[in-house]
Amino acid sequence: MQFDPDGSAPDDLSHAGAVVDKAIEYMIGQGIAPISVASALLGGSLGMLARTLDDRGVAQVLRNALASVEAGELQEMRGAPNSGIGQS
């Protein structure tokens, strides 16, 4: 796995994100509730993290995610195209 110059993201992150986006589209198309899709993805993500990082590393990933929420990054996503999954 290669990391970008500042050491924070693997070079295949964009590809992985595109695959996840397609999986989400598929599940929504199958009529799976958005909260179920999100819960399954989160559970799978935590399982993958647990298999590849120690507890401290997992906690850091979760802290980074929380910091993104607290910084308002999700608010920005809500205004982006194709971000309506699960919204009324």
Rosetta constraint file for C-alpha pairs under 8 A:
AtomPair CA 1 CA 10 HARMONIC 6.30 0.50
AtomPair CA 1 CA 11 HARMONIC 7.46 0.50
AtomPair CA 2 CA 10 HARMONIC 5.36 0.50
AtomPair CA 2 CA 11 HARMONIC 5.64 0.50
AtomPair CA 2 CA 12 HARMONIC 7.94 0.50
AtomPair CA 3 CA 7 HARMONIC 5.18 0.50
AtomPair CA 3 CA 8 HARMONIC 6.48 0.50
AtomPair CA 3 CA 9 HARMONIC 5.36 0.50
AtomPair CA 3 CA 10 HARMONIC 4.25 0.50
AtomPair CA 3 CA 11 HARMONIC 5.65 0.50
AtomPair CA 4 CA 8 HARMONIC 6.34 0.50
AtomPair CA 4 CA 9 HARMONIC 5.62 0.50
AtomPair CA 4 CA 10 HARMONIC 6.15 0.50
AtomPair CA 4 CA 11 HARMONIC 6.12 0.50
AtomPair CA 9 CA 13 HARMONIC 6.78 0.50
AtomPair CA 12 CA 16 HARMONIC 6.31 0.50
AtomPair CA 13 CA 17 HARMONIC 6.05 0.50
AtomPair CA 14 CA 18 HARMONIC 6.27 0.50
AtomPair CA 15 CA 19 HARMONIC 6.37 0.50
AtomPair CA 16 CA 20 HARMONIC 6.28 0.50
AtomPair CA 17 CA 21 HARMONIC 6.13 0.50
AtomPair CA 18 CA 22 HARMONIC 6.33 0.50
AtomPair CA 19 CA 23 HARMONIC 6.29 0.50
AtomPair CA 20 CA 24 HARMONIC 6.16 0.50
AtomPair CA 21 CA 25 HARMONIC 6.25 0.50
AtomPair CA 22 CA 26 HARMONIC 6.14 0.50
AtomPair CA 23 CA 27 HARMONIC 6.19 0.50
AtomPair CA 24 CA 28 HARMONIC 6.11 0.50
AtomPair CA 24 CA 37 HARMONIC 6.95 0.50
AtomPair CA 25 CA 29 HARMONIC 6.03 0.50
AtomPair CA 26 CA 30 HARMONIC 6.25 0.50
AtomPair CA 27 CA 31 HARMONIC 6.60 0.50
AtomPair CA 27 CA 32 HARMONIC 5.59 0.50
AtomPair CA 27 CA 37 HARMONIC 6.89 0.50
AtomPair CA 28 CA 32 HARMONIC 5.29 0.50
AtomPair CA 28 CA 33 HARMONIC 6.84 0.50
AtomPair CA 28 CA 34 HARMONIC 6.82 0.50
AtomPair CA 28 CA 37 HARMONIC 7.67 0.50
AtomPair CA 32 CA 36 HARMONIC 6.62 0.50
AtomPair CA 32 CA 37 HARMONIC 6.59 0.50
AtomPair CA 33 CA 37 HARMONIC 6.33 0.50
AtomPair CA 33 CA 86 HARMONIC 7.85 0.50
AtomPair CA 34 CA 38 HARMONIC 6.09 0.50
AtomPair CA 34 CA 85 HARMONIC 6.58 0.50
AtomPair CA 34 CA 86 HARMONIC 5.10 0.50
AtomPair CA 35 CA 39 HARMONIC 5.94 0.50
AtomPair CA 35 CA 86 HARMONIC 7.25 0.50
AtomPair CA 36 CA 40 HARMONIC 6.01 0.50
AtomPair CA 37 CA 41 HARMONIC 6.16 0.50
AtomPair CA 38 CA 42 HARMONIC 6.02 0.50
AtomPair CA 39 CA 43 HARMONIC 6.04 0.50
AtomPair CA 40 CA 44 HARMONIC 6.07 0.50
AtomPair CA 41 CA 45 HARMONIC 5.96 0.50
AtomPair CA 42 CA 46 HARMONIC 6.11 0.50
AtomPair CA 43 CA 47 HARMONIC 6.18 0.50
AtomPair CA 44 CA 48 HARMONIC 6.18 0.50
AtomPair CA 45 CA 49 HARMONIC 6.11 0.50
AtomPair CA 46 CA 50 HARMONIC 6.01 0.50
AtomPair CA 46 CA 58 HARMONIC 7.86 0.50
AtomPair CA 47 CA 51 HARMONIC 6.31 0.50
AtomPair CA 48 CA 52 HARMONIC 6.32 0.50
AtomPair CA 49 CA 53 HARMONIC 5.58 0.50
AtomPair CA 49 CA 58 HARMONIC 6.07 0.50
AtomPair CA 50 CA 54 HARMONIC 6.65 0.50
AtomPair CA 50 CA 55 HARMONIC 7.18 0.50
AtomPair CA 50 CA 58 HARMONIC 6.75 0.50
AtomPair CA 53 CA 57 HARMONIC 5.41 0.50
AtomPair CA 53 CA 58 HARMONIC 6.10 0.50
AtomPair CA 54 CA 58 HARMONIC 6.39 0.50
AtomPair CA 55 CA 59 HARMONIC 6.09 0.50
AtomPair CA 56 CA 60 HARMONIC 6.25 0.50
AtomPair CA 57 CA 61 HARMONIC 6.38 0.50
AtomPair CA 58 CA 62 HARMONIC 6.32 0.50
AtomPair CA 59 CA 63 HARMONIC 6.07 0.50
AtomPair CA 60 CA 64 HARMONIC 6.13 0.50
AtomPair CA 61 CA 65 HARMONIC 6.29 0.50
AtomPair CA 62 CA 66 HARMONIC 6.16 0.50
AtomPair CA 63 CA 67 HARMONIC 6.09 0.50
AtomPair CA 64 CA 68 HARMONIC 6.30 0.50
AtomPair CA 65 CA 69 HARMONIC 6.48 0.50
AtomPair CA 66 CA 70 HARMONIC 6.15 0.50
AtomPair CA 67 CA 71 HARMONIC 5.97 0.50
AtomPair CA 68 CA 72 HARMONIC 6.50 0.50
AtomPair CA 68 CA 73 HARMONIC 5.46 0.50
AtomPair CA 68 CA 74 HARMONIC 7.33 0.50
AtomPair CA 69 CA 73 HARMONIC 5.70 0.50
AtomPair CA 69 CA 74 HARMONIC 5.77 0.50
AtomPair CA 72 CA 76 HARMONIC 6.72 0.50
AtomPair CA 73 CA 77 HARMONIC 6.45 0.50
AtomPair CA 74 CA 78 HARMONIC 6.26 0.50
AtomPair CA 75 CA 79 HARMONIC 6.94 0.50
AtomPair CA 76 CA 80 HARMONIC 6.77 0.50
AtomPair CA 77 CA 83 HARMONIC 6.33 0.50
AtomPair CA 78 CA 83 HARMONIC 5.55 0.50
AtomPair CA 78 CA 84 HARMONIC 6.95 0.50
AtomPair CA 79 CA 83 HARMONIC 7.02 0.50
AtomPair CA 84 CA 88 HARMONIC 7.96 0.50
